Structure formats: C-alpha cells, structure tokens
Amino acid sequence: MPKVLPASSSGGGHRARGRRVSTTLAEINVIPLVDVMLVLLIIFMIAAPMLQRGVDVKLPVTRRSNTIEGNRIYVTVPLSYRTERKVYVGDDQINSAALTERIRSLIATRTDKQVFLRGDGGVQYSELMEVFSQLKDAGVTDVGLVTVPPKR
C-alpha cells in the first residue's frame, strides 16, 4: 500500500510540489512462490514412478505356479538377447560371456545354489538353454524357471 507523505513546506519561496507518494518493498509476496513449488511437486510426483523401470519381459503363462519368496538370484533373458547377447543378473546388465563368473561369485558364499531364470516369451528355447548351461557351468545346482499364473 503506498504511503502518502505530507509535502514539506520550506518557507524559502519554493513552490510545493504537492503530496509525495512512496512505496515500500518490505513485504515478499509468497503466494506465487507457493504456487510454483506445488506445481513442481506435482510434476515430480508424476515423473518419479516413470523413471523407475525394470526390464520388460513377457513371462510365459502356466496353469500352476508357486510364489517365490526370500532373497533370490534372478537371471533375466530379454528379447534383445538374440542381437545383443546381454542378460540381467538382478538389475545389472552384463554380457553373456561374463555370466558364468558373475554367478560363480554370487553363489560362492551362499548355502543354496539356486538361481531363478526369467526368459521373455519371445526368446527361443535354444537361446534360453545357452544361458541355462552357463548357469550349470557356474556351479548352480537348481535352476528355477519363472512363469506367470494365468489370469482368472
């Protein structure tokens, strides 16, 4: 709000210019700041789940499947395995040539030498068996194949 100050009358014959108007900038308007922060919060809340993606794998569907619990080792063979020769151990993408060493180091201290193999439905059986044989060469005693139960 502008303040109105009375004109000072100096008796020296100067003509009074009228009333002076001065503004103070002592207040900060926080409403636009809050609006911008809320918009940014909404944008980040929407964008955050989109950034957390895993490997897209269409698992085969079976009639019977059991749930897997506990801290397990998962090896995922994506559809791009045919061209790139890369698999995922957990969330880490590695070259299939290094798979044997990686699995060997992971199961060295474990009592259960079990690995779960997830293969995309479009991966050929021969490609899945290549990975399967690499797991056996690494010392894995049990290889579980992960499937999806049918929708009812």
N, C-alpha and C positions, 0 to 999 in steps of 0.2 A: 504494500500500500504506500503510495507516495506521501511524503510528509510536506506539509505546507508551512513554510517559514515566513514570518513577517519581514517585510523589507526594512532594512536598517535606514534610519533617517540620519544622515550626517548633515549637519547644518551648513555645509560648505557650498551650498548652491547647486549641488549636483541634483540632477533630476532623478527621482526614484523610478526604478525600472519596473516596479510592480512586485508581485509576490514571487518568491523563488520556489521552485519545486525540485526536490532531490529524492532519489530513490536509494534504498538500502538493499544490499545484496547479502544480508546476514542469514537468510533462510535458504536451505537447499531443498529443492523440490524432489522428494524421494519416490513419488508415485511413478514417474516414467522408469526409474531405476528398478523398482519392484516389478513392473510390467515386463521389462526386458529380461530380468532374471527368471521370471516364471515361464516365459516363452522358451528360454534356453533350457530350463529344467525339463519342460515337456519334450523338447526335441531330443535331449539326451536320453530321456526315459524310453522314447520310442526307438531310438537308434541303437541303444546298448544291446538288446536281445538279438538284433540283426547281425551284430558283429561277432557273436559267439556261435559259430557254426562248426560242426564236425565234418566228417567225411560222408558224402552222400552215397549210401549203399542201400540197394533194394534187396533185402534178405529174402530167401525163399520161404514159402509158407508151408507149414506141415500141420497134420492133424493133431499131433501130440507134441508138446514141448514143455520142458521144465524151466523154472526161473533160475537164473544164475545169481548167486549171492557171494559176497566177500570180495577180497582183493585179488582179482584175477588178471592174467595177462591176455590181452586181446590182440590178435593179428588180423588186420582188415585188408582184404584184397579188393580194391576198387575196380570199376570198369575200365579205367585208364591203364590198368596193369599190362594190358596187351601191347600198348605202344611205349609206355614209359618205364616199365619194369620196376615200379616203386610200390611198396606196401607200407602200411601204417602199423607200428607197434605202439599201442595205446593211441596217443595223439601225435606221435613223432613219425614223420615221413622219412623212410630210409630206402636205399637201393636194395633190390632183392639179393644182390651179391653179398651184402653185409648182414643179411638177416640171420644167418647161422651164428655168427659171432655175437650179435646183439642178444639173441635168445639165450645163447650159452651163458653170457654174463648175467642175464636177468634171473635165470633159474639156478645159478651156481649156489646160492645161499638158501634157496627155498627147499622145504621138505616135500611139497607136492610139485612134481614136474609136469604140471598140466597147463596147457595153452588152449585158448578158445579161438577158433578160426572163423572169421566172418567173411563171406565172399558175396559179392554182388551177384544178383540173379543172372546177369548177362555175361559173367565170366565163364569161360569154357571149362569143362571138367579137367582137361589136361593141364590147364594153367593153375587150377586150384591144387592139383596133385603135385605140381612142381614145388609150390610153397609147402605143401604137406610133407614132402620128402625132405625139404630143407629143415623143417622143424624136427623131424625124426633124427636127422644128422646132427642137430644141435643138442640132442640128448633128451628131448621131450618124450615122456613115457605115454601120456594120454593127450590126444588132440580132440577137443570137442568142437562140433560144428554147430554154429549158432543159427537158429531159424526163428521165424516169427509165427506165433499161433494164428490160425485163421480167424477172421472177424465173424462174429455171430450176430 
